[in-house]
Structure formats: structure tokens, C-alpha cells
Amino acid sequence: MNLIDVTIVNVALPSMRDGLGATDSQIEWVIAAYILSFALGLLPFGRLGDILGRTKLFLWGVAGFTAASALCGLAPNIEFLIVARIIQGLAGAMMTPQVLAIATVTFPPQERGTAFSLFGLSAGLASVCGPILGGVLVSANLFGMEWQPIFLVNIPIGIIAIVAGWFLIPRLPGHKGLRNDYLGIILFGLGIVAVVFPIVEGRAYGWPLWAFGMIAAGLVSLVLFVLWTRHRAAIGESQLLNFDLITNKQFMFGAFVTTVFASGIPGMFMVISLLLQGGFAFTPLESGLTNTPFSVGVLVASAIAGRFGSHYLRARLASSGALLVLGIGWLHFYIASVTTSIDHWAFLP
């Protein structure tokens, strides 16, 4: 549900903008609000799953995601939609950390590899189906609703998931003796919001001084979060993010690479969807089909890379980065050859 939602929305952005009379900045927030709230909720809800129980948090998350999807589909204006997307992102963050944790506890060690492979396969298929499903639903204009069905389709899926989860997922008890790190949550949340908000809104306001001030304050908050986490580790208290991970160079490098990738690629697909439909007069379905090969490539590459296990990590990272740059560069120069009306800096990240 999470991955389908992320990929399905891009295709419907032009229809949302026209139907709700939204500005480009507001349309950005349809994506950014979800991703930001999702990122903010992952660590706290992951910890809450340890305390209250993984199964309980998962079912709550699915229920919240389903309800938020209904709110998104019934949104009367762009402001309501953005708020609903924030709720949807938080609900997604509530259920996502529990999935792999439940699989780890439920399956014996010899079966976990198969379970994780099936999880990766389902994630890949979701990212492939999302743009196509979004294109079909928007192009079909069911009951004259245009973009709303891309959210409403989550309702029956969510209900089925709740019923199946209630009967099939074993009840995993929590550890009531654990405590959440509320100051850590505040420092982490303030840091992320203070960094992301001016990046999204800065251009619309002409990059005022306050935007750079917010970014600087956000970075300070994140540094304080690390120092606070180190302090809690030193006195033996539970941490929002295990301090051993923060000091693990391989983990931090992987997190850095993932952050760089996630900071550029999703936004690029938002720009491409707007360009294809608004600039090249593609239908939503044609736009979705155009975006699908990327997801297919990710699915195929993931299946191949999984066979190598932990071998050739540096070569795989370097070659994947080179292929990504080559593909985006090719796309950039192709678009530059057919139009001069787009800001090509949008593809730079």
C-alpha cells in the first residue's frame, strides 16, 4: 500500500492541480507532506512497536492509512488534501517498521531469506504497478471523479489487509518496561522539518534569509539529537536510534547514499509527470507507462543483486551510480533537444 501510493500519486498530480486550482508549490506539498510525515514517524513508531506490540501497531497503521486514504479521496480543496496526506504518511510510518520485525520473529532463521525475498518482490511489483494503475484510474475518470480513485482504491485493500492480519498474524506482545525517548523525537522532528520546509518553499519565496536560517537551525537540532542519543547510550537508557548504528561507518555511509538517492529521484518523477502531461500532452496512462520502465529496471536489478549477497559491494555501488547518472543525463539531453521551455536545473539533483 505504501509503495503503490508513492508511485501512483505522481501520475495524478496534473489532474489534482487543475481540479483543485492548486499552485505548483502546493502540488509539491502533496508529495512532500507524505514523505516528510512518513520519515518523522518511522523511528518513534518503530520504538512504539517494541513497547506496545508489533501486530497491534501494524493493524493500527493499516486502519489509519485506509481512513486517511478515504480523506484524501474526498478532499474538497488542496489544503485539506495536504493535511490528509500528513495523516496518511504517519499511518504508513506506523505500519512499515512492523512488517520486517514481524517476519523476523514469525519465521525461523532458515525461512527468513525466503520471507524477505517475497517482501522485496512485492515491493518491486508495487512500484511497477503504481504508475500504470494511477494512469488507468485517472484516464478512466470513474464517476467523473478524475484523480480521487487513486486514493479510494486503498479502502478495499486496507479492509482486506486488516481482516487478514487480524486472523493470520500471530499476536506479538510488547515490552511495557521500555520507554520512548520523547526529547529525541522532538529534536529529530524539529531538525527534519526545519531542513525540509525551506527546501520545498524557498524557491517560491525567492530564497529569503529565513530559509537558510531554518536549514542551519535544523542541522543544529540534528546534531543535538546525536549528542542526546550518545548521552542516553552512556547512561544505559534506551535510544530512539541505537547509538551503535550512528557510530557504524558502514551504516552511516549506506544511510547517506540512500538519502542522496531519495532526495533526487522521487522529485524527478514528479517533474517528469508534470512535464509529460502539461508540456507534451501525454494522457495520465501514457505518463504512467513512460515512468514504469524505471521501476522494472529496479525490480530486475534488485533480483540480480540479491544473488551476489555481500560480494562486490563497492563495484555494485559504483556501477549503479554510474548507470543512474548515465540514464538521467541521457534523459536531460533528450528533453533539451525537443524543448527549451523547461528549467533543466530541475533534473540536476
C-alpha positions, 0 to 999 in steps of 0.5 A: 500500500505504501509503495503503490501510493508513492508511485501512483500519486505522481501520475495524478498530480496534473489532474489534482492541480487543475481540479483543485486550482492548486499552485505548483508549490502546493502540488509539491506539498502533496508529495512532500507532506507524505514523505516528510510525515512518513520519515518523522514517524518511522523511528518513534513508531518503530520504538512504539512497536517494541513497547506496545506490540508489533501486530497491534501497531501494524493493524493500527497503521493499516486502519489509519492509512485506509481512513486517511486514504478515504480523506484524501479521496474526498478532499474538497480543496488542496489544503485539506488534501495536504493535511490528509496526506500528513495523516496518511504518511504517519499511518504508513510510518506506523505500519512499515517498521512492523512488517520486517520485525514481524517476519523476523520473529514469525519465521525461523532463521532458515525461512527468513531469506525466503520471507524477505525475498517475497517482501522485496518482490512485492515491493518491486511489483508495487512500484511497477504497478503504481504508475500504470494503475494511477494512469488507468484510474485517472484516464478512466475518470470513474464517476467523473471523479478524475484523480480521487480513485487513486486514493479510494482504491486503498479502502478495499485493500486496507479492509482486506489487509486488516481482516487478514492480519487480524486472523493470520498474524500471530499476536506479538506482545510488547515490552511495557518496561521500555520507554520512548525517548520523547526529547529525541523525537522532538529534536529529530522532528524539529531538525527534519522539518526545519531542513525540509520546509525551506527546501520545498518553499524557498524557491517560491519565496525567492530564497529569503534569509529565513530559509537558510536560517531554518536549514542551519537551525535544523542541522543544529537540532540534528546534531543535538539529537546525536549528542542526546542519543550518545548521552542516553547510550552512556547512561544505559537508557534506551535510544530512539536510534541505537547509538551503535548504528550512528557510530557504524561507518558502514551504516552511516555511509549506506544511510547517506547514499540512500538519502542522496538517492531519495532526495533526487529521484522521487522529485524527478518523477514528479517533474517528469509527470508534470512535464509529460502531461502539461508540456507534451500532452501525454494522457495520465496512462501514457505518463504512467507507462513512460515512468514504469520502465524505471521501476522494472529496471529496479525490480530486475536489478534488485533480483540480480543483486540479491544473488551476489549477497555481500560480494562486490559491494563497492563495484555494485555501488559504483556501477549503479551510480554510474548507470543512474547518472548515465540514464538521467543525463541521457534523459536531460539531453533528450528533453533539451533537444525537443524543448527549451521551455523547461528549467533543466536545473530541475533534473540536476539533483 
